[in-house]
Amino acid sequence: GAVKEILNTYAEEDIFAFMKKVSLNFKGTRNEFENNARATFDRVDAIKYEGIYASSFVPGEKSLEVTFRWQRRWRVYATGVEETAQGTALFRLEKSGDQWLLLEVRETNPLF
């Protein structure tokens, strides 16, 4: 459920709402991650994630790790062409209050 919530928030193309789902302790450069998300929002429309299937789940009290397969569709503004991609990703999440925040992303294809 936490993975789907993060992906659905991203698909809303609201950078402020999306970055609230990203931990301040994000592994990697948080600003670079945000800039990449903004750049995607500037060039695509109608982002939709489909077929989110968890294949591995490592629970913890304050963190969890989920490996999942995903499929994405989006339309490119400049061309109007719909593109699809699929791959496998690993999200490490940390508990913050009553929600899970994105701590780390590892992926086989660009997920964001």
N, C-alpha and C positions, 0 to 999 in steps of 0.2 A: 504494500500500500504506500509506503514512504517513497519508493522509486517512482511509482505512477504519479504521485502528487508533485514531485519535483519536475518530472517530464511534462505534466499537464501545465504547470506554472510557466515553464519555459515556452510551451506552445502558445501561451497567451500573448507572447511578444511584449511583455512589460518588464523591462530590465530591472526596475526597482523591486517589483514583487519577486522576480527570479533571484536576485542577489540576496534577498532575505532568507532564501533557502540554502544559501552557501555560508558555511561556517567561517568565522573570522580566523580560525586555525587552519584554513584550507591548505592542503599540501600542494605547493607550487605557488606561482605568482598570482594572487587573487585579482590584481588589477589587469593583468594580461588575460586571465580567464574572462573577466567582465568585458574587456575590449573585444575579445573574440565573439562573445555572445552578441554584443551591440552590432558588430560588423555583419553577423549573420542576419539579425533583424533588419538591417538596412538593405539587404539584397534579396530577401525572400518574403513570402506571404503564405498564409494557410499552412503552418507547420502542424503536422499530426503524427503522433507516435502510435503505432499499432503493434499488436503481437508482442507484448512485453511478457516474456516467460522467464521466471527465475529458475536458474539451474543449480545454484548453490547458495546457501544461507548460513552464515556463521553469526549466531546471536551473541550479544553481550549486554551487560547492564547499562553501560553508558555509550556503547558503540556497537555497530553491526556492519557486516560485510555482505553484500548481495552481488552475485554474478548473474547476469541475465542476458538473454537474446532480445534484440529489438529490431523493429522495422520502422522507417520514417518516410513520410511523403512531405514535400513542400513545393511551392511554385516560385520560380525565380521571377522577380519583378521585371527585369530588363527584357526577357524573352517570352515570358508567359508559359514557359515549359515547366511541366511538373517533373520533379526528380524524385527518385526513390533511393534509399540506401538501407543496408542492414548490417548488423554486426553483433559483437558480443562486448559487453562492458562490465566493469566491476565498480560498484560504488561502495566507498567506505563512508558511513554516516555516523554522526555523533548526536546524542540526545541533548536537547536544549529546551528545558521546560517541558511542554507537552508535544513538541515536534522533533523530527529528525532533520538535521542539517547535513548538507553535502560536505564531506571532509576531504575526499580524494576521488578522482575519476581515472580509471584506466580503461582503454577501449581499443578495439581492433580497427574501427573506422571512425571518422569524425562524427561524434554523437551530437555535439553542439556546434 
